């Protein structure tokens, strides 16, 4: 989608779209409380789907109110404010789909999730591209995107949930269940993960806030475009991590440290390989890749190479994070994520004003290194705990 915006529009349009994502993502990451991961790793079925759905609806409304407040107090231009608002609506729709994905994931029906995403990807691209081409407006393109995501939610994701619930005799669980005590307990369980996801999202977006402030939407658009090239690899990492999470959770619950460790080693190996391929591609043909995907003005190979290094490290860190979440160690992730965000903020403050996009890339690399060190420390503690429980 960013490639389409770059080809049909300008870096400023890409920057507006990226700013909308950068402002709405942390809010929804926190308000979503990572309920999908909590649900997918609920090996003992402590909470029915109705509890998760009720809490997600409530927190989604809160997220939209917060985004409205951000728009009101930030004094962006009318066009930028409208783009941020519509992207917020899109994120609200996506958050409901995400919860149905969690239900399917809990039953290890990743095929239904894959089919939904295979529909969503091309439909989103075609809708955004055609509307931007006709209107030359990123706002109307974002409106089309929200409508497309709403259609997928109603026509496919909710129907998939109903189908799997019927197969497993859980039809009654699909309705929202407004049980105050259950919602409070579920919130207390998931709240640490909400803070973790807020920090992770801020960690990704803090450099973008600094770029927009010091260098403007044009430079933000170029940086965002280069960063999103690596989303292809991140999508693979996410798919593998989400698929493996229920299995990791079962191994941990059973005290099977050997199986737990073996599966994680495979995942980390894949992450390291993908990261290495990305770095090699940026080193040998980064300029050509960026020119082909976007335009010549986006082809800043020195910045792109640093971004790929940071992303490769983050792949390994992400898999370690999935293992910690599968073991349901939620609270310990908050201080570790806060440390990473602090490193990113300091790096951005020191490096971006004078070094621009290269400084932003270096800030991401510093935060990735801090993150992987912290995850290794947590994982060592986790392994010691599982071995102790097995004895």
ABEGO torsion letter per residue (X at the ends): XAAAAAAABBAAAAAAAAAAAAAAAAAAAAAAGGAAAAAAABAAGABBAAAAAAAAAAAAAAAAAAAAAAAAAAGBBAAAAAAAAAAAAAAAAAAAAAAAAAAAAAAGBAAAAAAAAAAAAAAAAAAAAAAAAAAGBAAAAAAAAAAAAAAAAAAAAAAAAAAAAAAAGAAAAABBBBBAAAAAAAAAAAAAAAAAAAAAAAAAAAAAAAAAAAAEAAAAAAAAAAAAAAAAAAAAAAAAAAAAAAAAAAAAAAGBAAAAAAAAAAAAAAAAAAAAAAAAAAAAAAAAAAAAABBAAABBAAAAAAAAAAAAAAAAAAAAAAAAAAAGBAAAAAAAAAAAAAAAAAAAAAAAAAAEAAAAAAAAAAAAAAAAAAAAAAAAAAAAAAAAAAX
